[in-house]
């Protein structure tokens, strides 16, 4: 799951050629499949405006940061669409966004933001791990023995049988854990997105 951005009219490096997609990819040997993927990745790396991708966990904090720095450029509709695999950015706006977020001032701020995230994330991740262990221990050692006749017993089954017990399990696994540790912030991700914007010729989010 993630967000894919495709440049409308990307800058193409001289001598760089897009590999032709095989007609029946599934019939290729594994070696030929990997050769195609490697050639496509090389083409995209050489031409930064062709394609940009993030999984949801990296996209959300990056898109929020970009919107914060470009809130006079990105309207509310585009911001919301960007969080829903939708939206188009024309060439003028793409260039304006790139100029804003590729400044030394903004990239330095992104670096500081990543440092703060990294500093805070470790103890929160350790806390989450302890809660997860407690949740699994509660379910495996306390709840499961109460239902010895049920095979392949899962928390989904528990929700139907004992809502109070399920709530205790869910509190440990979900409610008390720090959700922000699932959304890492990377200043290099911001930089790569800015470079994509600059060379994309406008782009589609999907």
Secondary structure as UniProt FT lines:
FT   STRAND          2..7
FT   TURN            14..15
FT   TURN            23..24
FT   HELIX           25..27
FT   HELIX           30..46
FT   TURN            48..49
FT   STRAND          51..55
FT   HELIX           56..69
FT   TURN            70..73
FT   HELIX           76..82
FT   TURN            83..85
FT   STRAND          88..89
FT   HELIX           91..101
FT   HELIX           104..137
FT   HELIX           138..143
FT   HELIX           144..147
FT   TURN            148..149
FT   TURN            151..152
FT   HELIX           155..161
FT   HELIX           163..170
FT   HELIX           171..175
FT   HELIX           179..182
FT   HELIX           187..200
FT   STRAND          203..205
//
